[in-house]
C-alpha cells in the first residue's frame, strides 16, 4: 500500500487505499482468507499470505500497511509486513506487543476505527506513534511520495468520499502521482495495481482504480 486517504468525522471514518506493487506479484481480491479471523475481509498476497489492507466487519476496524524506503528488505528471520494489518485489527492499539518488529523492512501502519485513526512509523530502529485529528488526511510511503499530499489532498478534502475515485487519473511515471507505472528491466513494472474504498456504504475495489466502471462491491459468504 502506498497511498491512503482518510476522512474522520465524529463517529465515522472513510478510507481510500491505493496499492503500488510489482505487477508480477500475484494477489487475491478481497475475501475472508484467514480462518482464524472469519470477520476480516481483505486482499491476500499470494507470495507471503498476508495483506496490505484488511477490515474487521464486526468492529468496523480497518488496518493498512505502507512500505517505507529506509530498509526495503527484511533481515533474515524477520516477519513479513503483511502480518501487520491482521494483527492490528485483532489487537487494536496493542498490536505492537504481538510482534517483534526488529529486523523488519520499514513500514507505516494506519489503524482506522469509527471517528479515529492512529499511525505508527517504523524507521528500522523504533516505532513512532501519532493520532490523526478530525478532517481529511493523506498518508504515503515517505520520501518523494510525500509530495502527493501537496498536489492532491485539497481535492480530496473538497469531494465526498463516495466520489473519491473520480479524482484518479491513468497511471504515469511520476512518484508524486496518485496512480503510477514505472517500467523496469525485462518487462518488469512497478505500478498501482489495486484500489480499495472502505466506508459507510461498504467496501469496493478495483484492479484498475482509475477506470470508474471497474469498481465493484466486495461480496463474501457473510453477505
C-alpha positions as CSV (number, residue, x, y, z in Angstrom):
1,X,0.0,0.0,0.0
2,X,1.5,3.3,-1.0
3,X,-1.3,6.0,-0.6
4,X,-4.0,6.1,2.0
5,X,-6.7,8.9,2.2
6,X,-8.6,9.0,5.5
7,X,-11.6,11.3,6.4
8,X,-12.5,11.4,10.0
9,X,-15.7,13.0,11.4
10,X,-17.5,12.4,14.7
11,X,-18.1,8.6,14.8
12,X,-17.4,7.9,11.2
13,X,-14.4,7.1,9.0
14,X,-13.9,6.8,5.2
15,X,-10.8,5.3,3.6
16,X,-9.4,5.1,0.1
17,X,-6.3,2.9,-0.3
18,X,-4.1,2.6,-3.4
19,X,-1.6,-0.2,-3.6
20,X,1.6,0.1,-5.6
21,X,3.5,-3.1,-6.2
22,X,5.4,-5.1,-8.8
23,X,2.9,-6.1,-11.5
24,X,4.3,-9.7,-11.5
25,X,3.5,-10.2,-7.8
26,X,0.2,-12.2,-7.6
27,X,-2.6,-11.4,-5.1
28,X,-6.2,-12.3,-4.4
29,X,-9.2,-9.9,-4.4
30,X,-10.7,-9.1,-1.0
31,X,-12.3,-12.1,0.7
32,X,-12.4,-13.9,4.1
33,X,-9.0,-15.6,3.6
34,X,-8.0,-16.1,7.2
35,X,-9.9,-18.9,9.0
36,X,-8.8,-17.7,12.5
37,X,-10.3,-14.3,11.7
38,X,-13.6,-15.0,10.0
39,X,-14.9,-11.5,10.2
40,X,-11.8,-10.0,8.5
41,X,-12.0,-9.1,4.8
42,X,-9.0,-8.1,2.7
43,X,-6.9,-8.8,-0.3
44,X,-4.4,-11.6,0.1
45,X,-0.8,-11.6,-1.1
46,X,-0.2,-15.0,-2.7
47,X,3.5,-14.9,-2.0
48,X,3.6,-14.3,1.8
49,X,-0.1,-14.9,2.7
50,X,-0.6,-11.6,4.5
51,X,-2.4,-8.4,3.3
52,X,-1.9,-4.7,2.7
53,X,-5.4,-3.7,3.8
54,X,-8.0,-5.6,5.9
55,X,-11.3,-4.7,7.6
56,X,-12.9,-6.4,10.5
57,X,-16.6,-6.0,9.8
58,X,-17.6,-6.9,13.3
59,X,-15.7,-3.9,14.9
60,X,-15.7,-1.6,11.8
61,X,-11.9,-1.5,12.1
62,X,-9.6,-1.2,9.1
63,X,-5.8,-1.6,9.2
64,X,-3.3,-0.8,6.4
65,X,0.4,-1.1,5.9
66,X,2.6,1.1,3.7
67,X,6.1,0.1,2.7
68,X,8.8,2.7,3.5
69,X,12.1,3.0,1.7
70,X,14.5,3.2,4.7
71,X,15.1,-0.6,4.7
72,X,13.4,-2.2,1.8
73,X,14.4,-5.8,2.6
74,X,13.8,-7.5,6.0
75,X,16.7,-9.1,7.8
76,X,16.7,-12.9,7.9
77,X,14.0,-14.4,10.1
78,X,12.0,-11.2,10.5
79,X,8.3,-11.3,9.9
80,X,6.7,-10.1,6.6
81,X,5.0,-6.7,6.8
82,X,1.8,-8.4,5.5
83,X,1.1,-9.7,9.0
84,X,0.7,-6.2,10.5
85,X,-2.8,-5.3,9.3
86,X,-4.1,-8.7,10.5
87,X,-2.5,-8.1,13.9
88,X,-3.8,-4.5,14.1
89,X,-7.4,-5.4,13.5
90,X,-7.1,-8.3,16.0
91,X,-5.4,-6.3,18.8
92,X,-6.1,-2.7,18.1
93,X,-3.6,-0.2,19.5
94,X,-1.8,-3.1,21.4
95,X,-0.7,-4.8,18.2
96,X,3.0,-3.8,18.7
97,X,3.0,-6.1,21.7
98,X,2.2,-9.1,19.5
99,X,5.1,-8.9,17.0
100,X,8.8,-8.2,17.2
101,X,9.5,-5.6,14.5
102,X,13.2,-5.8,15.0
103,X,14.7,-6.5,11.6
104,X,11.5,-6.0,9.6
105,X,11.5,-3.9,6.5
106,X,10.4,-0.4,7.3
107,X,6.7,0.5,7.3
108,X,3.8,2.7,8.3
109,X,0.7,1.1,9.9
110,X,-2.6,3.0,9.8
111,X,-5.4,1.8,12.2
112,X,-8.8,3.3,11.4
113,X,-11.9,3.0,13.6
114,X,-15.1,4.9,13.6
115,X,-14.1,8.6,14.0
116,X,-10.4,7.8,14.9
117,X,-7.1,6.9,13.2
118,X,-3.7,6.1,14.6
119,X,-0.5,5.9,12.6
120,X,2.8,4.1,13.5
121,X,6.0,4.7,11.6
122,X,8.9,2.2,11.8
123,X,12.2,3.6,10.7
124,X,14.3,0.5,11.4
125,X,15.1,1.5,15.0
126,X,11.7,2.2,16.7
127,X,8.0,2.9,16.3
128,X,6.7,6.5,16.4
129,X,3.0,6.9,17.0
130,X,0.7,9.7,16.2
131,X,-3.1,10.4,16.2
132,X,-4.9,12.0,13.3
133,X,-7.4,14.7,14.2
134,X,-10.8,15.1,12.5
135,X,-10.5,16.1,8.9
136,X,-9.1,14.6,5.7
137,X,-5.6,13.2,5.7
138,X,-3.2,11.6,3.2
139,X,-0.6,9.0,4.3
140,X,2.1,8.0,1.9
141,X,5.3,5.8,1.8
142,X,7.5,8.8,2.6
143,X,10.4,10.5,0.7
144,X,9.4,12.0,-2.6
145,X,6.0,10.3,-2.4
146,X,5.0,12.8,0.4
147,X,4.6,15.3,-2.4
148,X,1.3,13.6,-3.2
149,X,-0.4,15.4,-0.3
150,X,0.8,18.8,-1.6
151,X,-0.7,18.0,-5.0
152,X,-3.9,16.2,-4.2
153,X,-5.1,16.4,-0.6
154,X,-7.1,19.6,-1.1
155,X,-9.0,18.0,-3.9
156,X,-9.9,15.0,-1.6
157,X,-11.0,17.4,1.1
158,X,-13.4,19.1,-1.3
159,X,-15.0,15.9,-2.7
160,X,-17.4,13.5,-0.9
161,X,-15.8,10.1,-0.2
162,X,-18.1,8.2,-2.5
163,X,-16.7,10.3,-5.4
164,X,-13.0,10.0,-4.5
165,X,-12.5,7.5,-7.3
166,X,-13.2,10.3,-9.8
167,X,-10.0,12.0,-8.8
168,X,-7.9,9.1,-10.0
169,X,-6.2,9.6,-13.4
170,X,-4.5,7.0,-15.6
171,X,-1.0,5.9,-14.5
172,X,2.1,8.0,-15.2
173,X,5.8,7.6,-14.4
174,X,5.8,10.1,-11.6
175,X,6.4,9.1,-7.9
176,X,4.2,12.1,-6.8
177,X,1.2,10.9,-8.9
178,X,-1.7,9.0,-7.3
179,X,-1.6,6.3,-9.9
180,X,1.8,5.3,-11.2
181,X,3.6,2.9,-13.5
182,X,7.4,2.6,-13.7
183,X,8.7,0.3,-16.4
184,X,11.7,-1.8,-15.3
185,X,14.1,-4.1,-16.9
186,X,13.0,-7.1,-19.0
187,X,9.3,-6.1,-18.9
188,X,9.1,-5.8,-15.1
189,X,6.9,-2.9,-13.9
190,X,6.1,-1.2,-10.6
191,X,2.6,0.2,-10.7
192,X,-0.7,1.0,-8.9
193,X,-2.2,-2.5,-9.1
194,X,-5.2,-2.1,-6.8
195,X,-7.6,0.4,-5.2
196,X,-10.0,-0.1,-2.3
197,X,-12.5,2.2,-0.6
198,X,-14.0,1.4,2.8
199,X,-16.9,3.5,4.1
200,X,-20.4,3.7,5.4
201,X,-21.6,2.2,2.1
202,X,-19.4,-0.9,2.3
203,X,-16.2,-2.0,0.7
204,X,-15.4,-1.7,-3.0
205,X,-12.3,-2.4,-5.0
206,X,-10.7,-2.3,-8.5
207,X,-7.5,-3.6,-10.1
208,X,-7.5,-0.5,-12.4
209,X,-8.8,2.1,-10.0
210,X,-8.5,5.0,-12.5
211,X,-11.3,3.4,-14.5
212,X,-14.6,4.1,-12.7
213,X,-16.5,1.3,-14.3
214,X,-14.1,-1.4,-12.9
215,X,-15.0,-0.7,-9.3
216,X,-17.2,-3.4,-7.7
217,X,-18.5,-4.2,-4.2
218,X,-16.9,-6.9,-2.1
219,X,-19.1,-9.9,-1.7
220,X,-18.4,-12.7,0.7
221,X,-20.2,-15.6,2.2
222,X,-21.3,-13.4,5.1
223,X,-23.3,-11.1,2.9
